Amino acid sequence: MDVDGDLGRPGPDRGESGKYLLVPPGYEGEIPSEGYHIEPCATKNVWWLMRAFIYDGVTKSTVNNQKQAKLYPLSNPDAPQEYLNASKIPTYCIPLRGVVYYDLIA
């Protein structure tokens, strides 16, 4: 999987709430010349992943910040948004090292 672009501080808006336009391969329609950071995509299948940080165990402001990000078709900016809050799903994110990794996938 290749990374097509970054949001937030590493992105072109430097975390200042910019608008991004994801353009699929072969798109020949009109692309706005202003107001968007244009991100050409390698495929029509795009993963939109965001990570947020919780301070002092309070999730309210973190969730509200996440919900400010919107993903919608250019033709319909009022498209309904759905959010999956996976903060209560335990996940072990430290990669295994050595032979234990191979035992796990065997």
N, C-alpha and C positions, 0 to 999 in steps of 0.2 A: 504494500500500500504506500502510495506517495502522498506527501503533504502538498496540497495546492496553495495554501495560504494560511496566514496566522491572523488571529483576532487579538484584541487587547494590547498590552504593552509591546509585544513583539511585532504586531501588525502595523500597517501603514498609517493608521490613525493614532498610534501610540496610546491606546486606551481611552481615547476621547470620544467614544460613542459615535464612530463613523458608520456610514452605510456601505455595505458591500454588495456587489452584484456578481453572483455566480453564473458564469456563462458556459453552457455545455458545448462539447465539441461539435463543429459543423453548424453552429448557430449563425444564421444569415439575416436575422431580423435587426431592427433598429436597437442600438445600444445608447442609452443616455450619455451625453458627453460631459455632464457635470453632476455633482451630488453623490457619486458612488466611487468606491474603490473597486475597480474591475478585477475579478479573479477568474481567469479562464480555467475550466475544469478538464481533466483528462478523460473523464467518463460522465455519463448522465446519472450515475449512482454516486451520491455524495454523503459522507458521514459528517454530521454536525455534532461535535463533541465540545462540551464546555466543562471546565473545572472551576470550582470556587472554594474559598477558604472560610472557615468558621472561626470567629474570634470569641473567646470566653464562653464557648458552648452555646451561644445564641445563634439560631439558624434563620430567624425572621428576616434580617436585613440581607443576608446572603441569598435567600430564596427570592426576595424582591428584586435584587440586582440581576439574578439569572432571568427572571421573567421580563426584564426590560429588553432582552435580546429577542428579536423577532425574525422568523424565517417565513417568507411568503413569496408567491409568484409575483413577478413584476407587474403582471396584468391585474392583480387583485391584492393591493396592500391591506385590505380589511379581512383577508382570509383568517378563519379561526385558528388559534394557536393551541397546541396541546403540549403539556410539560410532564415529564416523568421525573419525579423527585426520588432518586435512589439513595438518599442520604441515610435511610434506615436499613438498607441492605448491606450486611457485612461483606466486605471484600478484602482479600489478602493481596496486597499490591507489591510485595517484595518478591522479586524473582528468586526462585530456588537456584542453588549453585551446585555444581559437581554432579555426581552420579544420581543423586536424589531426583533431579529434574527428569532424567531419562527413565527412572523407575515410575514416575508419575505418568508419563505419556505412553508407556509400554502397554 
